[in-house]
Each structure stands twice: as C-alpha cells, then as structure tokens.
C-alpha cells in the first residue's frame, strides 16, 4: 500500500507537510487515492498564490480540484467497464549453484581469516564435489515469483430531467501482488443528486464511500526496531540450501541484527500485517439566486476517516526477541491500532455580478464574499500484547487477544482542531482583454495562542489577452497569446495541536513516588508560517489553438 504523494511546484515548508489541498466536488478531502479513475470527469491544478488564496492556509501548497461525473438530463444510461491484467517480476538476480555457493563461502573464509570455520558448516573443501547434485532454492522466485493479477470493474447509472439529475457508480478492484501473502482490495460507491424545485433554487447532495483492505507486510519494515526485518534482503542473501547452524534463523553465530538471516517465507509469515481504510464523505449544497445576478450558496460537508492496522510479530522478528520481558521473548506478539478522524465543514458565500449596474458593456465586475468553519476531531487507540503461545498464528493472536499478556494500551483524543475563515474576491475585466483579480482571506486557527491566532493572506493578479488587440495579426501559427502575472501571500498552520501549549510526561518513579517532567516547552509565540509567491507567465495557442503551450516563472 503505497501512499500517494503530490508536490505542486516543490515544497513550500521546511518543517510542515507539503501536500496540496484536495477538493472533490467542492469539498476538501484527505486524499484522492481512493477515487476510481472511471469516476473522474476533470482534474484542475491551482499553482500560483492568486488562484489558491481563496482557499487560505490549506491551499498554501497548491490545490488539486477533482470533479466527479454528474447526472445529465435525459434517459437513464447504464455503462459497465472492466479490465484484467497480470504481472510478473521483471528481473531477478542470478543465483549460485550449490557447489558454487560452497566454493564462494570457502573463498570468503580465506579473505576474512575465518577459513577454519568453513568445515564446520560445509565439510572438507576437498569433498566439494558432493554439492554437485544438491537441489537449491531460488528464494527470489519463492518470495516474489508468483503471477499477480488485477481485476477492476465499474458500473454507473446516469440520467435525469430538467428538475432532477442523478449519477451513481460502484467500483471494485481486486489486486493479487507478486509477493506471497500480499493482496489489495478496494470498493467504492458514489452518489450525486441535483434537484431544482423552483427556478431560482438548486439543491445538491452527494455521498461517497470507500473501503480499502491491504494484506501483507511488504518487502521491508521501516517501522521495525533497527529496521532489521527485511524480506527483500533475506530473499537475496539467504542460503540456497539448508546449512545446519547457518540457515537457522535464530542461530547464535549471527547475533548482530545487520548480519542475521531468516528464512524469507518464515519472515513473511512472522511479519503479517492487515490494514483496512474506510472513508465516508457526505455533502450538501443549497444555491439560491435571490435576485438576478445575486447568488447565495451554503455548503455542508462531513468526512469520516477510519484506519485500522493489525500487526503480527512472529518468533523470528527482532521485536519479540528484544522488546518483551524475558519470559515473553521469542513468543508471538501483536499490535492493534484503531485510528479515526472526522471533519465537519460549513461554507457560505454571496456572489454578485454587476453587469446590470454597469451600463458599459466593456466593463465587467464580479464580487464574492464568504465565511467558512471547519472542525476536525482525531482519536487513536493502540493495544499491544506479548507472550502468546508459540503455536499461535496471526489469526489466532488477533482473534484471541486475551490469550496474550497486555503490554501497552494507549488512547489519544486530540482537542478539536478549529479553523474559522472570512474571505473575499473581486474580478474585473475591460473589454475582455485586460483582466484584474484581487483576493483576501483571514484564517483563525485554534492551534495558535490568542495573540497569534489570525493569519491574513492577500493576493492579486493581472492578465492581458494580446490576441484580442487590433494590432494582433490574425494567423494560424500563433493563434492566441495571453500574458499574466500574480503576487500573493500564503500561510501554513501545520503545527501540532499541542505545540503552543507544551506537554508533560509522568510515571517516572523516584523514591517510590511518581514524578512529572516537561515533555515540550510551551511556546505562545508560534505563528503562521507565511510564504510570498510571485508568478509570471504566458499562454500560447498554436496551429489554430490545436496545440496549447504555457511558460511560467515563479519564485
């Protein structure tokens, strides 16, 4: 399960997240990795400060706007798409025969002054021919050599009338990896409704569901103590045939974690991991054209994200050989993690087009003001137990947690993360040739102390559509040309929820009494991380606009 990471014009922060803001059908979401490609109608990337300023601090690293397919007026249409693919590992390292391996071990012993140990494992060098008929294992093939496959199918319904439009889709993906004990499954459902009860009111409803299941510990375990449980390394370096004392995964001759080798298939079983990620997104929008050209819009959104991880540590893992108490070392252990995060959002905007007030048709002015409120809650529970019976598999440990010895139970509930914002935007153009835009947004975050709670982010842009000028020669080579420039200030509030207030640690014992120590010092002077962005560019249409070219300079 590889987490998708996107960078828009590189990183804008030294210490905080550089992930862009993802907007799906008008609502911010955690990620777009769970959205099936068949559901996507359009993707727009906002890069410069002028275009992202309306999203405030959350748009500091760019904004990626995803529009999913909506209902269209007409008879119901039903479509079904499916594809199947298979995969094999592209290349493997050549491996030694049994005789070559024994000979190489002898040469290695000579180079490291350990030739006296050779006979302990491989017998006399003069009897090397006894390895001519010894069968070997290609652990690369046994670990990563199976034929994987992917089956993905999607069904969608679309239709409606001038009053009511609907779109529904369901997708299922089943992926069996080339690595043993690894697979990936994902289910998605998406529903969008748009209802126009009267001429000047529109009601939009949307619901998205996604569930992803990932099985398998992967090729490496970066979270393991000392990063020693590496299945990829074992598949390449493990002995090609059983060598008493050398092939034993817990042999005493290789106590250094970096040199310890474990049977690759045993390591797969002993590092079994199951993950399940579930997401619900509910959205509602109410649009009311109060009078002609004056529009009010209110949006409500609810996002629920749950991430469960079951991690099994078998007898061969570094963790169970070192972390548990002496009586439980070498026995299976398991860690269950349950993480949940919910976000509620409300946005209200008023948009007015001044074309009725401005009689000159060459002048066009549009204004928008709005307010947004976002509150997020996060909770994480971790339960670790050691000392399960040695015969217990991953399923046994996960389903029978009471058979182990409780080691650690943590329950973290973060304080509410609240963001209150006010924003406005003014767009003006003259004769559809000279374009000007100004944006201002004020964000208030609960992460900061009262004296630094608010951040203010202005932005402005200008554009010139050169090909609309009378002097522009009409030709098909360079059919259109636009020059543009923008300036803006963006902010980032990606600090921890407790960084302003500090933290304390307890449970230290001194003369039989509990003590409290300072974890992090409070810092009420923490403030918004701000970045100034300047952008200049041009857009050209070539060959009668059949080819579009853009050049940008940004700092």
LINDA-V431158 format. One record per residue. RES is the residue in one small letter. SS is DSSP state (a for helix, b for strand, c for the rest). PHI is phi in whole degrees, -180 to 180 (none if undefined). Layout:
# LINDA-V431158
{{RES:SS:PHI} {RES:SS:PHI}}
This chain:
# LINDA-V431158
{{x:c:none} {x:c:-95} {x:c:-74} {x:c:-71} {x:c:-129} {x:c:-122} {x:c:-121} {x:c:-105} {x:c:57} {x:c:75} {x:c:-92} {x:c:-107} {x:c:-130} {x:c:-84} {x:c:-113} {x:c:-111} {x:c:-64} {x:c:-112} {x:c:-74} {x:c:-74} {x:b:-86} {x:b:-102} {x:b:-118} {x:b:-117} {x:c:54} {x:c:91} {x:b:-119} {x:b:-65} {x:b:-134} {x:c:-68} {x:c:-159} {x:c:-110} {x:c:-69} {x:c:-95} {x:c:-96} {x:c:-64} {x:a:-58} {x:a:-68} {x:a:-90} {x:b:-89} {x:b:-100} {x:b:-158} {x:b:-129} {x:b:-122} {x:b:-112} {x:b:-98} {x:c:-115} {x:c:-83} {x:a:-63} {x:a:-65} {x:a:-80} {x:a:-94} {x:a:-61} {x:a:-65} {x:a:-93} {x:a:67} {x:a:-63} {x:a:-71} {x:a:-98} {x:c:-63} {x:c:-103} {x:c:96} {x:b:-131} {x:b:-113} {x:b:-103} {x:b:-112} {x:b:-112} {x:b:-87} {x:c:-67} {x:c:-110} {x:c:-69} {x:c:-125} {x:c:-65} {x:b:139} {x:b:-65} {x:b:-62} {x:b:-116} {x:b:-121} {x:b:-130} {x:b:-134} {x:b:-126} {x:b:-150} {x:b:-147} {x:b:-132} {x:b:-141} {x:b:-133} {x:b:-149} {x:c:-136} {x:c:-62} {x:c:-72} {x:c:-142} {x:c:-129} {x:c:-73} {x:c:-67} {x:c:-115} {x:c:-81} {x:c:-73} {x:a:-60} {x:a:-66} {x:a:-62} {x:a:-65} {x:a:-64} {x:a:-67} {x:a:-64} {x:a:-64} {x:a:-66} {x:a:-64} {x:a:-64} {x:a:-61} {x:a:-66} {x:a:-71} {x:c:-104} {x:c:58} {x:c:-127} {x:a:-64} {x:a:-66} {x:a:-86} {x:a:-60} {x:a:-64} {x:a:-62} {x:a:-105} {x:a:-119} {x:c:82} {x:c:-71} {x:a:-62} {x:a:-65} {x:a:-98} {x:a:-60} {x:a:-66} {x:a:-71} {x:a:-92} {x:c:-62} {x:c:-109} {x:c:-80} {x:c:-72} {x:c:-122} {x:c:-109} {x:c:-94} {x:a:-66} {x:a:-62} {x:a:-70} {x:a:-69} {x:a:-92} {x:a:-118} {x:c:-95} {x:c:-77} {x:c:-84} {x:b:-89} {x:b:-148} {x:b:-132} {x:b:-124} {x:b:-133} {x:b:-140} {x:b:-145} {x:b:-125} {x:b:-139} {x:b:-123} {x:b:-149} {x:b:169} {x:b:145} {x:c:-126} {x:c:-68} {x:c:-96} {x:b:-141} {x:b:-125} {x:b:-143} {x:b:-151} {x:b:-137} {x:b:-146} {x:b:-135} {x:b:-131} {x:b:-135} {x:b:-128} {x:b:-128} {x:b:-126} {x:b:-100} {x:c:-78} {x:c:-74} {x:c:-89} {x:c:-58} {x:c:66} {x:c:-124} {x:b:-156} {x:b:-144} {x:b:-134} {x:b:-143} {x:b:-121} {x:b:-134} {x:b:-134} {x:b:-140} {x:b:-131} {x:b:-132} {x:b:-127} {x:b:-134} {x:b:-124} {x:b:-120} {x:b:-65} {x:b:-136} {x:c:-58} {x:c:-107} {x:b:-130} {x:b:-130} {x:b:-118} {x:b:-116} {x:b:-128} {x:b:-145} {x:b:-146} {x:b:-129} {x:b:-131} {x:b:-145} {x:b:-135} {x:b:-123} {x:b:-121} {x:b:-125} {x:b:-115} {x:c:118} {x:c:-87} {x:c:83} {x:c:-75} {x:b:-139} {x:c:-122} {x:c:-70} {x:c:-90} {x:c:-74} {x:a:-56} {x:a:60} {x:a:51} {x:c:-101} {x:c:-88} {x:b:-111} {x:a:-69} {x:a:-65} {x:a:-63} {x:a:-63} {x:a:-65} {x:a:-94} {x:a:-105} {x:c:-67} {x:c:-59} {x:c:-73} {x:c:-146} {x:c:-62} {x:c:-125} {x:c:-52} {x:c:87} {x:c:-111} {x:c:-89} {x:c:-72} {x:c:-63} {x:c:-115} {x:c:-66} {x:c:-81} {x:c:-79} {x:c:-128} {x:c:-76} {x:c:-68} {x:c:-56} {x:c:-70} {x:c:-105} {x:c:-67} {x:c:-116} {x:c:-129} {x:c:-51} {x:a:-57} {x:a:-71} {x:a:-64} {x:a:-65} {x:a:-61} {x:a:-65} {x:a:-80} {x:c:-119} {x:c:-64} {x:b:-137} {x:b:-124} {x:b:-126} {x:b:-139} {x:b:-120} {x:b:-125} {x:b:-133} {x:b:-120} {x:b:-129} {x:b:-119} {x:b:-140} {x:b:-144} {x:b:-134} {x:b:-125} {x:b:-118} {x:b:-133} {x:b:-87} {x:b:-63} {x:b:-134} {x:c:-59} {x:c:78} {x:b:-113} {x:b:-126} {x:b:-111} {x:b:-136} {x:b:-125} {x:b:-125} {x:b:-125} {x:b:-141} {x:b:-133} {x:b:-125} {x:b:-122} {x:b:-127} {x:b:-131} {x:b:-134} {x:b:-111} {x:b:-132} {x:b:-114} {x:b:-115} {x:b:-103} {x:b:-116} {x:c:-82} {x:c:-59} {x:c:-86} {x:c:-76} {x:a:-61} {x:a:-59} {x:a:-77} {x:a:-83} {x:a:-131} {x:c:-80} {x:c:-65} {x:c:-64} {x:c:-57} {x:c:-72} {x:c:-108} {x:c:-68} {x:c:83} {x:c:-108} {x:c:-57} {x:b:-139} {x:b:-148} {x:b:-125} {x:b:-108} {x:b:-123} {x:b:-125} {x:b:-120} {x:b:-137} {x:b:-146} {x:b:-126} {x:b:-133} {x:b:-117} {x:b:-136} {x:b:-137} {x:b:-130} {x:b:-129} {x:b:-134} {x:b:-127} {x:b:-123} {x:b:-134} {x:b:-103} {x:a:-89} {x:a:-67} {x:a:-77} {x:c:-85} {x:c:-98} {x:c:-75} {x:c:-74} {x:c:-70} {x:c:-81} {x:b:-101} {x:b:-132} {x:b:-134} {x:b:-138} {x:b:-129} {x:b:-139} {x:b:-128} {x:b:-162} {x:b:-141} {x:b:-139} {x:b:-133} {x:b:-131} {x:b:-131} {x:b:-124} {x:b:-126} {x:b:-136} {x:b:-142} {x:b:-142} {x:b:-118} {x:b:-126} {x:b:-130} {x:b:-121} {x:b:-130} {x:b:-117} {x:c:70} {x:c:-71} {x:c:-54} {x:c:-61} {x:c:-84} {x:c:-71} {x:c:-89} {x:a:-61} {x:a:-61} {x:a:-62} {x:a:-66} {x:a:-69} {x:a:-86} {x:c:-126} {x:a:-60} {x:a:-70} {x:a:-81} {x:c:-99} {x:b:-99} {x:b:-58} {x:b:-112} {x:b:-155} {x:b:-130} {x:b:-124} {x:b:-139} {x:b:-108} {x:b:-121} {x:c:-76} {x:c:-65} {x:c:-59} {x:b:-98} {x:b:-113} {x:b:-131} {x:b:-115} {x:b:-136} {x:b:-130} {x:b:-150} {x:b:-155} {x:b:-145} {x:b:-128} {x:b:-117} {x:b:-139} {x:b:-142} {x:b:-115} {x:c:59} {x:c:58} {x:c:-119} {x:b:-110} {x:b:-115} {x:b:-138} {x:b:-146} {x:b:-132} {x:b:-134} {x:b:-142} {x:b:-140} {x:b:-118} {x:b:-115} {x:b:-116} {x:b:-117} {x:c:-73} {x:c:-72} {x:c:-101} {x:c:-69} {x:a:-58} {x:a:-74} {x:a:-127} {x:c:-69} {x:b:-102} {x:b:-123} {x:b:-123} {x:b:-133} {x:b:-92} {x:b:-157} {x:b:-148} {x:b:-147} {x:b:-142} {x:b:-144} {x:b:-135} {x:b:-89} {x:a:-67} {x:a:-71} {x:a:-87} {x:c:-74} {x:c:-65} {x:c:-79} {x:c:-72} {x:c:-73} {x:c:-76} {x:c:-151} {x:c:-95} {x:c:-74} {x:b:-112} {x:b:-83} {x:b:-151} {x:b:-151} {x:b:-133} {x:b:-105} {x:b:-149} {x:b:-152} {x:b:-150} {x:b:-143} {x:b:-165} {x:b:-117} {x:b:-117} {x:b:-131} {x:b:-141} {x:c:-113} {x:c:-78} {x:c:-88} {x:c:-70} {x:c:-66} {x:c:-107} {x:c:-62} {x:c:-73} {x:c:-97} {x:c:82} {x:b:-146} {x:b:-132} {x:b:-115} {x:b:-130} {x:b:88} {x:b:-74} {x:b:-107} {x:b:-137} {x:c:54} {x:c:79} {x:b:-118} {x:b:-72} {x:b:-128} {x:b:-124} {x:b:-124} {x:b:-79} {x:b:-84} {x:b:-131} {x:c:-71} {x:c:-67} {x:c:-142} {x:c:-74} {x:c:-92} {x:c:-60} {x:c:-139} {x:c:-64} {x:b:-82} {x:b:-118} {x:b:-136} {x:b:-92} {x:b:-123} {x:b:-123} {x:b:-139} {x:b:-138} {x:b:-165} {x:b:-142} {x:b:-121} {x:b:-124} {x:b:-110} {x:b:-115} {x:c:54} {x:c:59} {x:c:67} {x:c:-76} {x:b:-125} {x:b:-113} {x:b:-128} {x:b:-129} {x:b:-124} {x:b:-136} {x:b:-121} {x:b:-141} {x:c:-146}}
